């Protein structure tokens, strides 16, 4: 029996599946380096968006572009 090639199986390597785990210092360090931010900024972004890295990245881009100005 063969697998259905038209239905891709998501893998952890799929960027849509990457998450930020604030309980793992190695994750915090990694994502802070990737995004060029401080741990407090990462925590605030995850609190605002949830742990999906793509959502955190989108949030940080929006903030960097001045999207949260009052």
Buried (B, 14 or more C-beta within 10 A) or exposed (E): EEEEEEEEEEEEEEEEEBBBEBEEEEBBEEBBEBBEBEEEBBBBBBEEBEBBBEBBBEBBEEBEEEEEEE
